Amino acid sequence: MSDLPRLTAEQTAERLGVKRETLYAYVARGLLTRERTAAGSSFDPLEVEAFASARRRSAAPAPARSEGRPLMVIETDFALIDDGELYYRGRPAAELAREPFEVVAHWALTGRWEASVRFAPGAGLDAARRVADALPPGAGDRDRQLVAVTALAAADPLRTSLDPEAVAGAAERLIAGMVAVLPLKSAPAGPALAGELWSRLSPQPPSAEALRTLDAALVLLLDHDLAVSTLAARAAASARATPYAVVVAGLGALDSPLHGNASRAAHRMLARVAAGEEPARVVADAVVDGRGPVPGFGQPLYPVGDPRARILLGMLAGIPGAEPVVAAVDALAALLRDRTGAAPNVDLALAALSLTAGMPDDAGEVIFATARTAGWIVHALAEYREPPLRLRPVGRYTPPRGGGCGGGAPPPDGGRKGGGGA
């Protein structure tokens, strides 16, 4: 150890150009050592300098980004993706995935770790069920969840309160209500939310391993940087929308084949391979329209593989009766690794879990929406602390090309901007 004065956590984070949460993630992974005293954490300056130099030498080019992204950078103090791993407030998500979803979500919403916490729906559940039951026969479980949010909001006299405790309580009741509004398909599998959700998605009684895998999936899907649905939720919160309206905004953006619905296409592809069809033909059919990547593969934030998929697929292998689905996953993964280098992502893991459990092909969407509701409200709580309407961008007018309708003529007011916040 050097004789130089030790650095505080704040000084170390500033030297590395990272947030304190990132710094503590480095400590958790054994990349940096610290001493803890009554005065706080301290770091050896020479070790910090060596680590900073190593990071500069090994810095890899950023993953490819779609045109126009990012529009802006929004600071977030919850989820961190660093060196191919996911962290929640500096704690590895892989470790948190061993805990019940309700405990992790309550900690995310309130900062308190309470091992016995259980979410329960509040008033309005009967009304939410009536509204959901009135949907057309072709409605899916995601549709039931969406209309239930509005019904549950109408029954909450404090729905407009942005007090953090009121918001957290509303979030927990809402998540429980979004599960309870779904029709039962099997006997309840225990008092925890994962057991309740299983009984509403699968006709099969779960093994202990299967239930733990569903619980882990909920934890791993709680938050994931600023996905488009999270950005929509934060934009709504920036306008001081209620927590319920924030969730509606998130659900709207989630309902997309490039986001929350991706596991449905992966489920259908995986089911065909598990039934004995040739993997190469199934993959060719999945991408024949050329509109996107193979469902369930690739994640630009994890160039070497999605750790959430790795965790869930590893757990899936321990579920009794999962062998045909595991074999199908392995066959597809080998094919895509050889042809494109793409690795499985969390959508394939959700598809594998839902297929093993006998759930419908949209079950992954329901699991995703249920878990991410907690994350959206975590982001809303953070956004409520920021200046209102800060996420309202300014448009830049560009005339139509080629002399189309309007011909590029200036607007009647000469191009001056009007007032108001519309």
C-alpha positions as CSV (number, residue, x, y, z in Angstrom):
1,M,0.0,0.0,0.0
2,S,1.2,3.5,-0.7
3,D,1.9,6.2,1.8
4,L,0.0,8.8,-0.2
5,P,-3.2,10.2,1.3
6,R,-6.1,7.9,0.6
7,L,-9.0,9.1,-1.6
8,T,-12.5,9.4,-0.4
9,A,-15.3,7.7,-2.4
10,E,-16.3,11.0,-3.9
11,Q,-12.7,11.8,-5.0
12,T,-12.3,8.3,-6.4
13,A,-15.6,8.4,-8.4
14,E,-14.6,11.9,-9.8
15,R,-11.1,10.5,-10.8
16,L,-12.7,7.6,-12.7
17,G,-15.4,9.8,-14.1
18,V,-18.2,7.6,-12.8
19,K,-21.1,7.8,-10.3
20,R,-20.7,6.5,-6.8
21,E,-23.0,3.6,-7.6
22,T,-20.7,2.5,-10.4
23,L,-17.7,2.8,-8.0
24,Y,-19.4,0.5,-5.5
25,A,-20.2,-1.9,-8.3
26,Y,-16.5,-2.1,-9.1
27,V,-15.9,-2.9,-5.4
28,A,-18.6,-5.6,-5.4
29,R,-17.0,-7.2,-8.4
30,G,-13.5,-7.2,-6.8
31,L,-12.0,-4.7,-9.3
32,L,-11.2,-2.2,-6.6
33,T,-10.5,-2.5,-2.8
34,R,-11.6,-0.1,-0.2
35,E,-11.2,0.4,3.5
36,R,-14.2,1.2,5.6
37,T,-14.0,3.3,8.7
38,A,-16.3,5.4,10.8
39,A,-15.5,8.3,8.5
40,G,-16.5,6.4,5.4
41,S,-14.9,4.5,2.6
42,S,-11.3,5.3,1.3
43,F,-9.3,4.0,-1.6
44,D,-5.6,3.7,-2.4
45,P,-4.7,6.4,-5.0
46,L,-2.1,4.2,-6.8
47,E,-4.6,1.3,-7.2
48,V,-7.2,3.8,-8.4
49,E,-4.7,5.2,-10.9
50,A,-3.7,1.8,-12.2
51,F,-7.4,0.9,-12.6
52,A,-8.1,4.1,-14.5
53,S,-5.2,3.4,-16.8
54,A,-6.3,-0.2,-17.4
55,R,-9.8,1.1,-18.3
56,R,-8.4,3.5,-20.8
57,R,-6.3,0.8,-22.5
58,S,-9.2,-1.8,-22.6
59,A,-11.9,0.7,-23.6
60,A,-13.9,-0.9,-26.4
61,P,-15.9,0.9,-29.0
62,A,-19.5,1.6,-28.0
63,P,-22.1,-0.8,-29.4
64,A,-23.8,0.2,-32.6
65,R,-26.7,2.6,-32.0
66,S,-29.7,3.2,-34.2
67,E,-30.0,6.5,-36.1
68,G,-31.0,9.4,-33.8
69,R,-30.0,7.7,-30.6
70,P,-29.3,8.9,-28.0
71,L,-31.4,12.1,-28.1
72,M,-30.2,13.0,-24.6
73,V,-28.6,11.5,-21.5
74,I,-30.8,11.1,-18.4
75,E,-29.2,10.4,-15.1
76,T,-30.6,7.4,-13.3
77,D,-29.6,6.1,-9.8
78,F,-31.1,2.6,-10.0
79,A,-30.0,0.4,-12.9
80,L,-26.4,0.2,-14.1
81,I,-25.1,-1.9,-17.0
82,D,-21.4,-2.2,-16.7
83,D,-18.9,-4.6,-18.2
84,G,-21.7,-7.0,-19.4
85,E,-23.5,-7.1,-16.0
86,L,-26.6,-5.6,-14.6
87,Y,-26.7,-3.9,-11.2
88,Y,-29.5,-2.3,-9.1
89,R,-28.1,0.5,-6.9
90,G,-24.7,-1.1,-7.0
91,R,-25.9,-4.6,-6.1
92,P,-25.6,-7.3,-8.7
93,A,-29.0,-8.2,-10.2
94,A,-27.8,-11.8,-10.4
95,E,-27.6,-11.9,-6.6
96,L,-30.9,-10.0,-6.1
97,A,-32.6,-12.6,-8.4
98,R,-32.3,-15.1,-5.6
99,E,-34.7,-13.0,-3.5
100,P,-38.5,-12.8,-3.9
101,F,-39.6,-10.1,-6.3
102,E,-41.8,-8.3,-3.8
103,V,-38.9,-7.8,-1.5
104,V,-36.7,-6.4,-4.2
105,A,-39.4,-4.3,-5.7
106,H,-40.3,-2.9,-2.2
107,W,-36.6,-2.0,-1.7
108,A,-36.5,-0.4,-5.1
109,L,-39.5,1.7,-4.4
110,T,-38.8,2.7,-0.7
111,G,-35.2,1.9,0.0
112,R,-36.2,-0.4,2.8
113,W,-35.4,-4.2,2.7
114,E,-38.2,-6.1,4.4
115,A,-38.0,-9.8,3.9
116,S,-41.7,-10.5,4.8
117,V,-43.3,-7.9,2.6
118,R,-46.3,-9.0,0.4
119,F,-48.2,-6.9,-2.2
120,A,-52.0,-6.9,-2.0
121,P,-54.5,-5.2,-4.3
122,G,-56.6,-2.4,-2.8
123,A,-60.1,-1.2,-3.4
124,G,-61.2,-1.3,-7.0
125,L,-60.2,-4.9,-7.8
126,D,-63.8,-6.0,-8.3
127,A,-64.4,-3.1,-10.7
128,A,-61.2,-3.8,-12.5
129,R,-62.3,-7.4,-13.0
130,R,-65.7,-6.3,-14.3
131,V,-64.0,-4.0,-16.8
132,A,-61.6,-6.7,-17.9
133,D,-64.3,-9.2,-18.2
134,A,-66.2,-6.9,-20.6
135,L,-63.4,-6.9,-23.1
136,P,-64.0,-8.7,-26.5
137,P,-63.2,-12.4,-26.6
138,G,-60.0,-11.8,-28.5
139,A,-58.5,-9.7,-25.8
140,G,-55.3,-11.0,-24.2
141,D,-54.0,-10.8,-20.6
142,R,-52.0,-7.6,-21.4
143,D,-55.3,-6.0,-22.5
144,R,-56.8,-7.0,-19.2
145,Q,-53.9,-5.5,-17.3
146,L,-54.1,-2.2,-19.3
147,V,-57.7,-1.6,-18.6
148,A,-57.3,-2.7,-15.0
149,V,-54.8,0.2,-14.4
150,T,-57.4,2.8,-15.2
151,A,-60.1,1.1,-13.1
152,L,-57.7,0.8,-10.1
153,A,-56.7,4.4,-10.5
154,A,-60.4,5.5,-10.4
155,A,-60.8,3.7,-7.1
156,D,-57.8,5.3,-5.4
157,P,-58.7,8.6,-3.6
158,L,-55.0,9.4,-3.3
159,R,-54.1,8.7,-7.0
160,T,-53.0,12.3,-7.6
161,S,-50.7,12.4,-4.6
162,L,-47.0,12.5,-5.5
163,D,-45.8,11.9,-2.0
164,P,-43.1,9.2,-2.2
165,E,-44.8,6.9,0.4
166,A,-48.2,7.3,-1.3
167,V,-46.6,6.6,-4.7
168,A,-44.8,3.5,-3.5
169,G,-47.9,2.2,-1.8
170,A,-50.0,2.8,-5.0
171,A,-47.3,0.9,-7.0
172,E,-47.4,-2.1,-4.8
173,R,-51.2,-2.3,-4.8
174,L,-51.2,-1.7,-8.6
175,I,-48.8,-4.5,-9.3
176,A,-50.8,-6.9,-7.2
177,G,-54.0,-5.8,-8.9
178,M,-52.5,-6.3,-12.4
179,V,-51.9,-9.9,-11.4
180,A,-55.2,-10.5,-9.6
181,V,-57.3,-9.2,-12.5
182,L,-56.1,-12.1,-14.7
183,P,-58.3,-15.3,-14.7
184,L,-57.2,-18.3,-12.7
185,K,-55.8,-21.2,-14.6
186,S,-54.6,-23.4,-11.8
187,A,-54.7,-23.6,-8.0
188,P,-52.8,-20.7,-6.3
189,A,-49.1,-21.6,-5.9
190,G,-48.4,-19.8,-2.6
191,P,-48.9,-16.3,-1.1
192,A,-46.0,-14.6,-3.0
193,L,-46.7,-12.6,-6.1
194,A,-44.8,-15.1,-8.3
195,G,-47.0,-17.9,-7.1
196,E,-50.1,-15.9,-7.8
197,L,-48.9,-14.9,-11.3
198,W,-48.1,-18.5,-12.1
199,S,-51.6,-19.7,-11.2
200,R,-53.0,-17.1,-13.7
201,L,-50.7,-18.0,-16.6
202,S,-50.2,-21.7,-16.4
203,P,-52.6,-24.7,-16.0
204,Q,-49.8,-26.7,-14.5
205,P,-48.8,-26.8,-10.9
206,P,-45.3,-25.4,-10.6
207,S,-42.2,-27.2,-9.2
208,A,-40.2,-25.3,-6.7
209,E,-37.5,-24.8,-9.4
210,A,-40.0,-23.4,-11.8
211,L,-41.5,-21.0,-9.3
212,R,-38.0,-19.7,-8.4
213,T,-37.3,-19.2,-12.1
214,L,-40.4,-17.1,-12.5
215,D,-39.5,-15.0,-9.4
216,A,-36.0,-14.5,-10.8
217,A,-37.4,-13.4,-14.1
218,L,-39.5,-10.7,-12.4
219,V,-36.5,-9.4,-10.5
220,L,-34.3,-9.3,-13.6
221,L,-36.9,-7.5,-15.6
222,L,-37.6,-4.9,-13.0
223,D,-35.5,-2.2,-14.7
224,H,-33.0,-2.0,-17.5
225,D,-31.5,1.4,-18.2
226,L,-33.8,3.8,-20.2
227,A,-35.7,1.4,-22.5
228,V,-38.3,3.2,-24.7
229,S,-41.1,2.3,-22.2
230,T,-39.1,3.7,-19.3
231,L,-38.5,6.9,-21.3
232,A,-42.2,7.2,-22.0
233,A,-42.9,6.7,-18.3
234,R,-40.4,9.3,-17.3
235,A,-41.7,11.8,-19.8
236,A,-45.2,11.3,-18.3
237,A,-43.8,11.8,-14.8
238,S,-42.0,14.9,-16.0
239,A,-45.4,16.4,-16.7
240,R,-46.4,15.3,-13.2
241,A,-48.7,12.5,-14.4
242,T,-50.0,10.3,-11.6
243,P,-48.3,6.9,-11.0
244,Y,-51.2,5.1,-12.7
245,A,-50.9,7.4,-15.8
246,V,-47.1,6.7,-15.7
247,V,-47.8,3.0,-16.0
248,V,-50.3,3.5,-18.8
249,A,-47.6,5.4,-20.7
250,G,-45.1,2.7,-20.1
251,L,-47.5,0.0,-21.2
252,G,-48.3,1.8,-24.4
253,A,-44.6,1.9,-25.4
254,L,-44.1,-1.7,-24.2
255,D,-46.7,-3.0,-26.6
256,S,-44.3,-3.3,-29.4
257,P,-42.6,-6.2,-31.4
258,L,-39.2,-4.5,-30.8
259,H,-39.8,-4.3,-27.0
260,G,-42.2,-6.0,-24.7
261,N,-43.8,-8.3,-27.4
262,A,-40.5,-9.7,-28.6
263,S,-40.9,-12.8,-26.4
264,R,-44.1,-13.9,-28.3
265,A,-42.2,-14.3,-31.6
266,A,-39.4,-16.1,-29.7
267,H,-42.0,-18.4,-28.1
268,R,-43.5,-19.4,-31.4
269,M,-40.1,-20.0,-33.0
270,L,-38.9,-22.1,-30.0
271,A,-42.1,-24.1,-30.0
272,R,-41.6,-25.2,-33.6
273,V,-38.0,-26.3,-32.9
274,A,-39.1,-28.1,-29.7
275,A,-41.7,-29.9,-31.8
276,G,-39.0,-31.3,-34.0
277,E,-38.8,-28.8,-36.9
278,E,-35.4,-28.0,-38.5
279,P,-33.8,-25.0,-36.6
280,A,-32.4,-23.5,-39.8
281,R,-35.8,-23.5,-41.5
282,V,-37.5,-22.1,-38.4
283,V,-35.0,-19.2,-38.2
284,A,-35.3,-18.5,-41.9
285,D,-39.1,-18.2,-41.5
286,A,-38.7,-15.9,-38.5
287,V,-36.7,-13.4,-40.5
288,V,-38.1,-13.9,-44.0
289,D,-39.7,-10.4,-43.9
290,G,-36.3,-8.8,-43.1
291,R,-37.8,-6.4,-40.5
292,G,-35.5,-7.2,-37.7
293,P,-33.1,-9.6,-35.9
294,V,-33.9,-13.2,-35.1
295,P,-36.4,-13.1,-32.2
296,G,-34.8,-13.8,-28.8
297,F,-31.2,-13.1,-29.9
298,G,-28.9,-10.1,-29.6
299,Q,-28.8,-7.2,-27.2
300,P,-26.7,-4.1,-28.1
301,L,-26.1,-3.3,-24.4
302,Y,-24.5,-6.7,-23.9
303,P,-22.2,-7.4,-26.9
304,V,-21.0,-10.8,-25.4
305,G,-24.4,-12.0,-24.2
306,D,-27.4,-11.0,-22.0
307,P,-26.7,-12.0,-18.4
308,R,-30.4,-12.1,-17.6
309,A,-30.8,-14.8,-20.3
310,R,-27.8,-16.7,-19.0
311,I,-29.2,-16.8,-15.4
312,L,-32.7,-17.8,-16.4
313,L,-31.7,-20.4,-19.0
314,G,-29.3,-21.9,-16.4
315,M,-32.2,-22.1,-13.9
316,L,-34.5,-23.5,-16.6
317,A,-32.2,-26.5,-17.0
318,G,-33.1,-27.6,-13.4
319,I,-36.9,-27.6,-14.0
320,P,-38.3,-31.1,-14.3
321,G,-39.6,-31.8,-17.8
322,A,-37.8,-28.9,-19.4
323,E,-35.4,-31.1,-21.4
324,P,-37.1,-30.6,-24.9
325,V,-37.2,-26.9,-24.5
326,V,-33.6,-26.7,-23.3
327,A,-32.5,-28.8,-26.3
328,A,-34.4,-26.4,-28.6
329,V,-32.7,-23.5,-27.0
330,D,-29.3,-25.1,-27.4
331,A,-30.0,-25.9,-31.1
332,L,-31.0,-22.4,-31.9
333,A,-28.1,-20.9,-29.9
334,A,-25.6,-23.0,-31.7
335,L,-27.0,-22.1,-35.1
336,L,-27.1,-18.3,-34.4
337,R,-23.6,-18.4,-32.7
338,D,-22.1,-20.0,-35.8
339,R,-24.0,-17.8,-38.4
340,T,-24.2,-14.4,-36.7
341,G,-22.4,-14.6,-33.3
342,A,-25.6,-13.4,-31.6
343,A,-26.3,-14.8,-28.1
344,P,-29.7,-15.5,-26.5
345,N,-31.4,-12.5,-24.8
346,V,-34.0,-12.3,-22.1
347,D,-36.8,-12.6,-24.6
348,L,-35.7,-16.1,-25.5
349,A,-35.4,-17.0,-21.8
350,L,-39.0,-15.8,-21.2
351,A,-40.1,-17.8,-24.2
352,A,-38.4,-20.9,-22.9
353,L,-39.9,-20.5,-19.4
354,S,-43.4,-19.9,-20.7
355,L,-43.2,-22.8,-23.2
356,T,-41.9,-25.2,-20.4
357,A,-44.8,-24.1,-18.1
358,G,-47.5,-24.6,-20.7
359,M,-48.3,-20.8,-20.7
360,P,-49.7,-19.0,-23.8
361,D,-47.3,-17.3,-26.2
362,D,-48.0,-13.9,-24.7
363,A,-47.2,-14.9,-21.2
364,G,-43.7,-13.3,-21.5
365,E,-45.3,-10.0,-22.2
366,V,-47.4,-10.2,-19.0
367,I,-44.4,-11.2,-16.9
368,F,-42.4,-8.3,-18.5
369,A,-45.2,-5.7,-17.9
370,T,-45.8,-6.9,-14.3
371,A,-42.1,-6.6,-13.4
372,R,-41.4,-3.4,-15.3
373,T,-44.3,-1.6,-13.6
374,A,-42.2,-1.4,-10.5
375,G,-39.3,0.0,-12.5
376,W,-41.4,2.6,-14.2
377,I,-42.6,3.9,-10.9
378,V,-39.0,3.9,-9.5
379,H,-38.1,6.2,-12.4
380,A,-41.3,8.3,-11.8
381,L,-40.2,8.8,-8.2
382,A,-36.8,10.1,-9.4
383,E,-38.4,12.3,-12.1
384,Y,-40.8,13.8,-9.6
385,R,-37.7,15.3,-7.8
386,E,-36.6,17.0,-11.0
387,P,-38.0,20.3,-12.5
388,P,-41.3,19.7,-14.2
389,L,-41.6,19.4,-18.0
390,R,-37.8,19.1,-18.4
391,L,-38.3,16.2,-20.8
392,R,-40.4,18.3,-23.2
393,P,-38.1,18.7,-26.2
394,V,-38.3,21.4,-28.8
395,G,-39.1,20.4,-32.4
396,R,-37.2,21.7,-35.4
397,Y,-39.4,22.3,-38.4
398,T,-38.1,20.8,-41.7
399,P,-40.0,21.6,-44.9
400,P,-41.4,18.7,-46.9
401,R,-39.1,17.4,-49.6
402,G,-40.0,17.4,-53.3
403,G,-42.6,20.1,-53.2
404,G,-45.3,17.9,-51.6
405,C,-48.3,19.2,-49.7
406,G,-47.4,22.5,-48.3
407,G,-44.5,23.0,-50.7
408,G,-42.2,24.2,-48.0
409,A,-44.1,27.5,-47.7
410,P,-43.6,29.2,-44.3
411,P,-46.5,28.9,-41.8
412,P,-49.0,31.8,-41.6
413,D,-47.3,33.3,-38.6
414,G,-44.0,33.5,-40.4
415,G,-42.5,30.6,-38.4
416,R,-42.8,32.3,-35.0
417,K,-43.3,29.9,-32.1
418,G,-46.5,30.3,-30.1
419,G,-46.8,30.1,-26.4
420,G,-48.2,27.4,-24.2
421,G,-46.9,24.0,-23.1
422,A,-48.9,21.8,-25.5
